[in-house]
Amino acid sequence: MRRVIGLRQAMPYLRLYQGKIFVIKLGGALLEGDSLLDQLAHQAALLHQLHVHLVLVHGGGPQATALAERLGVEVKTVNGRRITDAETLEICKMTFNGQLNTNILAALNCHGVPAVGLSGVDAGMIRARRRPPVPVVDSESGRKRTVDFGFVGDIEAVDPGPIRHLIEGNFVPVVSSLAMGPKAQVLNVNADHVASQLAIGLKAEKLILLTRVAGVLENAEESDSLISHMDLKRLEEILKASARAGMHAKLEACREALTGGVPRTHIINGLESDSLLIEVFTNEGCGTLIEATE
């Protein structure tokens, strides 16, 4: 009986989302174990079989850090943000386009999903400019100083044409967060913002950020203070108040998508079993749904 009730509840969503595009960003923490990646691939396969068009975006900060440590390359950060020097950029290329993108493709193809790997460099799909040195207040010393984050890019333009071409062929694009800079320079770009800009360019129905936390919390210290639904006004209030660095970037990406025309954004815990399907196909959901208006 419970399964029948669940199916009845899901039916309106099945009709609503057929033929629509979901841009799903996979956090690096979700790509560390084969069993977890297999679970995510299984959920993606079901959505694909239900004729939802998926575009997966990923970075891979934890894996890049681990490889740097194995190679003896110093990992430099300021306020939790990575400085991408020349050596670190090479590690990002190896990790994002090599190890992680290939692993995601293998998991998806194992579940019958015809996935194709890309980066923002392919066909100049994502163009960025190198971020200039910026003033920051060091959280450790409390002093203000100017920091050059190296080969880190800020997105200037997105061409969704290559992805649309793949979607029309029933393929699932898997995009790593490297972008094309000027003079053939590859740049490391925040994956949340890559996902947001692609969602806007593709006129996606949803931007879904899969993380390792339940969603947006009213109080970051209280895991049971989840905000299950909010609008853009509430999002702005949280951004101005107390959002931590990692969540701040995700909320900024959601704001960017919503103001760019994406109807709904979601932040959910990808570590939880079937969280993606629960969020999409049930009224209650399991994370935070953010819409432009109340």
C-alpha angles and dihedrals in degrees: 000000000000090000091050091050090048092051092049090051091050097049097084090051092048090057093042098052103041108122093008126124123242118190108204123190116204115208117224092245089064093058099058101089132047094222093053093047089049090054092051091047090052091055092046089051091055092050090048091051089052088057097253109145110230131200114185121202126188143172120184112213097157092049093047090051091050092050092047090053092049090051093046094245114147114243109221122195137169117201089344094307118122122239106220107208122173094276093046091050090057089051090050090052092051094045102040101037096028117034104019102035090049093048092051092049091050092050093048095045089049087062093048097262112139097223127179125198123228142157130206087261092067108104087346087284095159118033121192141172123229110260112247121230109286134199113247136173107237108233091210101048099022089226126131115236140157115255129195107207091195121217094008116132138209114212116250103169141004127203108198092184098103091049093048089052091054093046090052087055090052093251125139112228117217109198127194120208101252118119139196114254129184121296095017092301115153114217133198110235131188107265094216090060093044088056092046095050092046090050090054094046093047093045087234123193092222143015109205121189112198110202140158095258131074094249134272112349126208087216116024090211094055115069092194094059095088117159102218097187136015143153133233093269092057090045090056090051092053092047090054094045121045115327111148121234098265095043091041091063091048093050090048089053090050091049090049092051095045094049088046093059105269105138100212139017128189135198112195142160108262091188091070118090114262091351093144093054093044091052094048102039107035132068093228097048120187107245139029121309115198122193130180094242134028 
